[in-house]
């Protein structure tokens, strides 16, 4: 007779700031899920921060920018302004597929890339897929149409989605 020990599975996240300014990284678990790292941490230019998220977590990670030194009064991000979102669902229910994406549904404020840590997500069998590495390019604020631009003085600091700007749903 043999027995199996249930092993807790976790995912390592490494958030790195490649912006030429500090960002305040935010985490928000979907309803019923916790907020990793207390929901917020600061990253200076070039800094990175590692943490683990347990299997079953679902939520979002994004960057607040142009904040006061204490992280308050951010001009982008900060619960509701145009924000680039990283979204994850890590097998929230038995049999669910893991997935992640970058969403611009509310607009965008920074470039973002989701890169897999080498050796942690390899294809296994015919029914398994290698996940890609989505990216929203840097410099995309320059492409923002004027009526969607969020400005700080004359500089575009974020770009709203048309749905957010015009208060309508996409069809």
Secondary structure, 3 states (H helix, E strand, C coil): CCCCCCCCCEEEEEEECCCCCCEEEEEEECCCCCCHHHHEEEECCCCEEEEEEECCCEEEEEEEECCCCCCCCCCECCCCCCCCEEEEECCCCCCCCCEEEEECCCEECCCEECCCCCCCCCCCCCCCCCCCCCEECCCHHHHCCHHHEEEECCEEEEEECHHHHHCCCCC
